[in-house]
């Protein structure tokens, strides 16, 4: 069984990293099917409790703990590597957002600018660490890099995003 | 650079723009130690660029926390929740409880019906019912004879009636009140072997008789019991039924009845008569051997017991022989057998 929080996490990762709804849904569908067929995702806690969701639990608990993060990160990376060749990051100008919704005051323009300029490693680090709230330790182990590398990529990505935000704001004013 | 003199303050490293910029992110999320935090705060007072950079980082973090609140469309969620691949489907339906309920019930019903059918086929119901029905009596409802057998019986009855006086000499012949033995007597006699075990256990119980023999039932009950006691004394349960009672309790002898169907009976008939004579046979009734009647020939004869097999061999040379041994009131000497042979001609 895959929980709603896990489905949401997987879907948002591909939506933010691929910036193409069709590709993102396809990638998410395959990843979720793979999770269902993978025995290693049945941790003792999740196996006993089945779907364990409540609003009061932290995101980590909702996801199924660090065990889920450790298992899913390599799969997400693999899916991203497979589908990124089907997108043209330089040509992402307008992306329909029928499959997902952001808060009303939030625009996706800054993220599009950021997405077109940042490296893939930093994109993944920022998405997993800052949007999906994965632990840095889990990300470093899942991607097979050091903790310092993940923190460096996250900080650099965040700074770049800040610059993109500023440019997007300037454009908007103009 | 000279080391500070002993007892003086530790030399503070001056923060460079590069270092400050690199640590701004950690400063923004509060992951720098106290000393560095103070150093950065001091540096930021004098560096506008770093202050702007810090501002951008903070806005970026706010923007990312807004993006965290993104919601996936419920329809898309539902669609994605049902995602399966071959392996996950195989795993899902490998569990019995995941199968659709209709299919589960159908398979269960099929399995149960198959097991029941196998049990019915394997268990020997006949033996079980026969064990339970050990003490039951056989009731004769109707006796079916072929036309040939009927004809033969009529002929024999005719002969028996005629020869009653001539054949009683020297033989322990037991005659019933009627000239011809009733049908029920023949039937009951033939069934004697089957009911033998029941009768030996219940000496006074006898099988139900066919209609026409009821009047003698009371008289013969005691005789039946006596007969059984004599039977149990030494006589075996052979097919010759010696000592076994009939419905009237009087049939103590037997007769061999044979049937054949031959072509060229005109030629073969006399030969068979010769064979019988050669083996020591002689007519046992009024008519001669091979008496012609209708489309067949009738042979009623007695012969020595030891030549029985030889006679059968000679008869089989001409064709198949159907022979049966039936009880009969007329008792022959122990070294003789009586045979009634009917040969039907086919042309």
HADDOCK unambig.tbl for C-alpha pairs under 7 A between the chains (distance, minus, plus):
assign (segid A and resid 7 and name CA) (segid B and resid 81 and name CA) 6.85 0.50 0.50
assign (segid A and resid 8 and name CA) (segid B and resid 72 and name CA) 6.63 0.50 0.50
assign (segid A and resid 29 and name CA) (segid B and resid 80 and name CA) 5.38 0.50 0.50
assign (segid A and resid 29 and name CA) (segid B and resid 83 and name CA) 5.49 0.50 0.50
assign (segid A and resid 32 and name CA) (segid B and resid 83 and name CA) 6.35 0.50 0.50
assign (segid A and resid 33 and name CA) (segid B and resid 83 and name CA) 5.24 0.50 0.50
assign (segid A and resid 33 and name CA) (segid B and resid 84 and name CA) 4.46 0.50 0.50
assign (segid A and resid 33 and name CA) (segid B and resid 85 and name CA) 5.36 0.50 0.50
assign (segid A and resid 33 and name CA) (segid B and resid 88 and name CA) 6.48 0.50 0.50
assign (segid A and resid 36 and name CA) (segid B and resid 88 and name CA) 5.62 0.50 0.50
assign (segid A and resid 37 and name CA) (segid B and resid 87 and name CA) 5.55 0.50 0.50
assign (segid A and resid 37 and name CA) (segid B and resid 88 and name CA) 4.13 0.50 0.50
assign (segid A and resid 37 and name CA) (segid B and resid 91 and name CA) 6.95 0.50 0.50
assign (segid A and resid 99 and name CA) (segid B and resid 72 and name CA) 5.97 0.50 0.50
assign (segid A and resid 99 and name CA) (segid B and resid 73 and name CA) 5.13 0.50 0.50
assign (segid A and resid 99 and name CA) (segid B and resid 76 and name CA) 6.39 0.50 0.50
assign (segid A and resid 100 and name CA) (segid B and resid 70 and name CA) 6.79 0.50 0.50
assign (segid A and resid 100 and name CA) (segid B and resid 71 and name CA) 5.49 0.50 0.50
assign (segid A and resid 100 and name CA) (segid B and resid 72 and name CA) 4.24 0.50 0.50
assign (segid A and resid 100 and name CA) (segid B and resid 73 and name CA) 5.26 0.50 0.50
assign (segid A and resid 101 and name CA) (segid B and resid 70 and name CA) 5.62 0.50 0.50
assign (segid A and resid 101 and name CA) (segid B and resid 71 and name CA) 5.21 0.50 0.50
assign (segid A and resid 101 and name CA) (segid B and resid 72 and name CA) 6.38 0.50 0.50
assign (segid A and resid 102 and name CA) (segid B and resid 67 and name CA) 6.63 0.50 0.50
assign (segid A and resid 102 and name CA) (segid B and resid 69 and name CA) 6.68 0.50 0.50
assign (segid A and resid 102 and name CA) (segid B and resid 70 and name CA) 4.56 0.50 0.50
assign (segid A and resid 102 and name CA) (segid B and resid 71 and name CA) 6.47 0.50 0.50
assign (segid A and resid 103 and name CA) (segid B and resid 66 and name CA) 6.94 0.50 0.50
assign (segid A and resid 103 and name CA) (segid B and resid 69 and name CA) 6.85 0.50 0.50
assign (segid A and resid 103 and name CA) (segid B and resid 70 and name CA) 6.77 0.50 0.50
assign (segid A and resid 106 and name CA) (segid B and resid 66 and name CA) 6.75 0.50 0.50
assign (segid A and resid 130 and name CA) (segid B and resid 64 and name CA) 6.24 0.50 0.50
assign (segid A and resid 131 and name CA) (segid B and resid 64 and name CA) 5.92 0.50 0.50
assign (segid A and resid 131 and name CA) (segid B and resid 65 and name CA) 6.62 0.50 0.50
assign (segid A and resid 131 and name CA) (segid B and resid 67 and name CA) 6.33 0.50 0.50
assign (segid A and resid 131 and name CA) (segid B and resid 68 and name CA) 4.69 0.50 0.50
assign (segid A and resid 132 and name CA) (segid B and resid 68 and name CA) 6.49 0.50 0.50
assign (segid A and resid 155 and name CA) (segid B and resid 25 and name CA) 5.65 0.50 0.50
assign (segid A and resid 158 and name CA) (segid B and resid 57 and name CA) 6.34 0.50 0.50
assign (segid A and resid 158 and name CA) (segid B and resid 60 and name CA) 6.24 0.50 0.50
assign (segid A and resid 159 and name CA) (segid B and resid 57 and name CA) 5.49 0.50 0.50
assign (segid A and resid 161 and name CA) (segid B and resid 60 and name CA) 5.96 0.50 0.50
assign (segid A and resid 162 and name CA) (segid B and resid 56 and name CA) 4.65 0.50 0.50
assign (segid A and resid 162 and name CA) (segid B and resid 57 and name CA) 5.41 0.50 0.50
assign (segid A and resid 162 and name CA) (segid B and resid 59 and name CA) 6.52 0.50 0.50
assign (segid A and resid 162 and name CA) (segid B and resid 60 and name CA) 4.66 0.50 0.50
assign (segid A and resid 163 and name CA) (segid B and resid 56 and name CA) 6.66 0.50 0.50
